[in-house]
Amino acid sequence: MITSLTVLLLAGGALIGFLLAVLGAGGSILLLPLLVSGAALPSKAAVPLSLLVVTLLALGNVGPYIRRRQVAIQPALVLGLPALAGSWIGGSLVKAGLIPEEMQLGIFTAAALLASWLLNRRSALKHPPQHARPTGLPVALAIQGVLVGLLTGVAGVGGGFAIVPALVLLAGLPMQLASGTSLLLISLNSLVAFAAQGHWPAAHLPLMLPLIGGGAIGAIIGQRLAPHLPEVRLRQGFSALLIGSALLTGFEAWQRHKHSHPGLRDQSFLPLPPWPIHEWTHLPVPVAQQPFSTNTHCQQAKSE
């Protein structure tokens, strides 16, 4: 039986597969909001399921880029190895329960907005690199790798939306070369983060079928269109996608925080306590205003 959720997952999977094929990113940045908001999964189940699906779709899309020799090995190593370490650390923090759900979604939102701004800067759009520069910024790229890995482990994203801007802006790669390199790093990064979290979402594995099926269809279409799409339009479309996903996830984080703390919005309207205000200011209360106490009355009767 085909349900509305199945249709939603098929359409979402197709869009995710298309974006991975064309941009080398965008899979988990859409998949996590789809699972959290659309399928109403808790982040404990949505994060590992997202990592598993993105790993499989990234591996399925990286083949054409390898055949076209659009994978940069040196930047992949400089960025990828620190990212793997960061993924393990981030996944271990989540496994230990040190990162609450609202913080996971909030980190995702902030990172998506930052990546959109970096990729959509006026200078980057006017002068996109056409060839990889022989010199790069290995230290900055390695630091970015650690941050991407932490983001993958904590927020359950493959990191492509942060890897692509890093490869374009720091390593000087053209968009197509950055996309192919990103797919390779996404698959490895997501797999390490999934292993670090140590949670197998067995109850929700049936949701993978429409996601993978739709992703395969989207990947076929995207692989045919990828060599013919202009780079500036790819950047603009990717930035718009980042902003939309960030807003959706941020709203979901706010809703979950509000429901988990229902008394916060009513605290300003709490009535004053019944005891005299003097107890707040530590001033002595006049005897006439002291409340009647049974124990005090009994003690006075005995003394008489």
C-alpha positions in Angstrom: 0.0 0.0 0.0 1.4 3.4 -1.1 1.0 6.0 1.6 1.6 9.7 1.6 4.8 9.2 3.6 6.0 6.8 0.9 5.4 9.3 -1.8 7.1 12.0 0.2 10.1 9.8 0.7 10.3 8.8 -3.0 10.2 12.4 -4.0 12.7 13.4 -1.4 15.0 10.6 -2.3 14.8 11.6 -6.0 15.7 15.2 -5.2 18.6 14.1 -2.9 20.0 11.7 -5.5 19.8 14.5 -8.2 21.6 17.0 -5.9 24.3 14.5 -5.0 24.9 13.8 -8.7 24.9 17.4 -9.7 26.4 19.2 -6.7 28.2 16.5 -4.8 26.3 17.7 -1.8 22.8 18.3 -0.5 21.9 14.8 0.4 21.8 14.8 4.2 21.0 18.5 4.3 17.6 17.6 2.9 17.4 14.1 4.3 17.6 15.1 8.0 14.8 17.6 7.8 12.8 15.1 5.7 13.1 12.4 8.4 12.7 14.8 11.4 9.8 16.9 10.1 8.2 14.7 7.4 8.5 11.2 9.0 8.4 12.6 12.6 11.4 10.6 13.7 13.4 11.5 16.8 16.9 12.6 16.1 18.3 9.4 17.7 16.8 7.4 14.8 16.9 10.1 12.1 20.7 10.8 12.4 22.0 7.2 11.9 19.4 6.5 9.2 20.4 9.7 7.4 24.1 8.7 7.5 23.4 5.3 6.2 21.3 6.4 3.3 23.7 9.2 2.3 26.6 6.8 2.4 24.9 4.5 -0.1 23.8 7.3 -2.4 27.2 9.0 -2.4 28.9 5.8 -3.3 26.4 5.3 -6.1 27.1 8.8 -7.5 30.9 9.0 -7.3 31.5 6.5 -10.1 30.9 8.9 -13.1 33.1 11.6 -11.4 35.9 9.0 -11.1 35.5 8.1 -14.8 35.8 11.8 -15.8 38.8 12.2 -13.4 37.0 14.8 -11.4 38.3 13.7 -8.0 41.2 15.7 -6.5 43.3 13.3 -4.3 45.6 15.7 -2.5 42.8 18.1 -1.2 40.7 15.0 -0.4 43.5 13.7 1.9 44.2 17.1 3.5 40.5 17.6 4.2 39.4 14.0 4.6 41.7 12.6 7.2 41.0 15.3 9.9 37.3 15.0 9.0 37.3 11.3 9.8 38.8 12.0 13.2 36.2 14.7 13.8 33.4 12.4 12.8 34.5 9.8 15.3 34.7 12.4 18.1 31.3 14.0 17.2 29.6 10.6 17.0 31.1 9.5 20.3 29.8 12.7 22.0 26.3 11.9 20.7 26.5 8.3 21.8 27.5 9.4 25.3 24.4 11.6 25.5 26.4 14.9 25.8 24.6 16.6 22.9 20.8 17.1 23.3 18.5 16.9 20.4 17.7 20.6 20.2 21.4 21.4 20.1 21.9 18.9 17.3 19.3 20.6 15.1 20.5 24.1 16.1 24.1 23.3 15.1 22.8 22.0 11.8 20.9 25.2 11.2 23.8 27.5 12.0 26.2 25.6 9.8 23.9 25.5 6.8 23.4 29.3 7.0 27.1 29.9 7.3 27.9 27.7 4.3 25.3 29.4 2.2 26.8 32.8 2.9 30.3 31.6 2.1 29.3 30.0 -1.1 27.1 32.8 -2.3 29.5 35.7 -1.7 29.6 38.2 -4.5 33.4 37.7 -5.2 32.9 33.9 -5.5 30.1 34.3 -7.9 31.8 36.8 -10.1 35.2 35.0 -10.3 34.6 31.2 -9.9 37.8 29.2 -10.3 38.0 27.3 -13.5 41.2 25.3 -12.7 42.6 24.0 -9.4 45.3 26.3 -8.0 48.7 24.5 -7.5 49.0 26.1 -4.1 46.4 25.8 -1.4 45.8 26.5 2.2 46.5 23.0 3.8 46.3 24.2 7.4 43.0 26.0 6.9 41.7 23.0 4.9 42.7 20.6 7.6 40.9 22.8 10.3 37.9 22.9 8.1 38.1 19.1 7.9 37.9 18.7 11.6 34.9 21.0 11.8 33.2 19.2 9.0 33.8 15.9 10.8 32.4 17.2 14.1 29.3 18.4 12.2 28.9 15.0 10.6 29.1 13.2 13.9 26.9 15.6 15.9 24.2 16.6 13.4 24.1 13.5 11.2 24.9 15.2 7.9 27.4 13.9 5.3 29.1 17.3 5.4 28.9 17.9 1.6 27.4 21.4 2.1 30.5 22.3 4.1 33.0 20.2 2.1 32.1 21.8 -1.3 32.6 25.4 -0.1 35.8 24.5 1.6 37.2 22.8 -1.6 36.0 25.7 -3.7 37.1 28.6 -1.5 40.2 27.2 0.3 41.6 24.6 -2.2 40.6 26.6 -5.3 38.8 23.7 -7.1 36.2 24.3 -9.7 32.7 23.2 -8.8 32.7 20.0 -10.8 36.0 18.8 -9.3 34.9 19.9 -5.9 31.6 17.9 -6.3 33.4 14.7 -7.2 35.8 15.0 -4.4 33.0 15.8 -2.0 31.1 12.6 -2.9 34.1 10.5 -2.0 34.6 12.3 1.3 30.9 12.1 2.1 30.8 8.4 1.8 33.8 7.8 4.1 32.8 10.6 6.6 29.3 9.3 7.0 30.3 5.7 7.4 32.8 6.6 10.2 30.2 8.8 12.0 27.6 6.0 11.7 30.0 3.5 13.3 30.9 5.9 16.1 27.3 6.4 17.0 26.8 2.7 17.4 23.0 2.8 16.9 21.4 0.6 14.3 18.0 2.0 13.4 16.4 -1.4 12.8 12.8 -0.3 13.4 13.0 2.4 10.7 15.0 0.5 8.0 11.9 0.1 5.8 12.0 3.8 5.2 15.2 3.3 3.3 13.5 1.5 0.4 11.7 4.6 -1.1 14.6 6.8 -0.3 17.1 4.6 -2.1 14.7 3.9 -5.0 14.0 7.6 -5.5 17.6 8.4 -5.1 18.6 6.1 -7.9 16.2 7.7 -10.3 17.4 11.2 -9.3 21.0 10.2 -9.6 20.5 8.9 -13.2 18.9 12.2 -14.2 21.5 14.3 -12.4 24.5 12.4 -13.9 23.3 13.2 -17.4 22.8 16.9 -16.6 25.8 17.5 -14.4 28.4 18.2 -17.2 26.1 20.8 -18.9 25.0 23.0 -16.0 26.6 26.4 -15.4 28.7 26.7 -12.3 27.3 30.0 -11.1 23.7 28.7 -11.3 24.9 25.6 -9.3 26.2 27.8 -6.6 23.0 29.9 -6.4 20.8 26.9 -6.4 22.9 25.2 -3.7 22.8 28.4 -1.5 19.0 28.6 -1.8 18.8 25.0 -0.8 20.9 25.6 2.2 18.8 28.5 3.4 15.5 26.6 3.0 16.8 23.6 4.9 18.2 25.7 7.7 14.9 27.6 8.2 13.0 24.3 8.2 15.3 22.6 10.7 15.6 25.7 12.9 11.8 25.9 13.2 11.7 22.2 14.1 14.3 22.7 16.8 12.3 25.6 18.2 9.1 23.5 18.2 10.8 20.6 20.0 12.4 22.8 22.6 9.1 24.5 23.3 7.3 21.1 23.8 10.1 19.8 26.0 9.9 22.8 28.2 6.1 23.7 28.3 6.3 25.8 31.5 8.8 28.3 30.1 6.3 30.4 28.2 4.1 30.8 31.3 6.7 31.6 33.9 6.2 35.4 33.6 2.5 35.0 34.5 3.0 33.0 37.7 1.0 34.4 40.7 2.8 35.9 43.7 3.4 33.5 46.6 0.9 33.5 49.5 3.5 34.4 52.1 4.3 38.0 53.1 6.7 39.9 51.0 8.8 40.5 54.0 10.2 37.0 53.7 11.7 37.9 50.3 13.4 40.9 51.7 14.5 39.2 54.9 12.8 41.9 57.0 11.1 41.0 60.3 7.4 40.4 60.0 5.2 42.2 62.5 3.5 39.8 65.0 0.0 40.9 63.8 0.8 39.8 60.3 2.3 36.5 61.1 0.2 33.5 60.0 -1.5 31.5 62.8 0.5 28.4 63.7 -1.0 25.5 65.6 2.4 24.6 67.1 3.0 28.1 68.4 -0.5 28.2 70.0 0.1 24.9 71.8 3.5 26.0 73.1 1.9 29.2 74.5 -0.9 27.2 76.2 1.6 24.9 77.9 3.7 27.8 79.2 0.6 29.3 80.7 
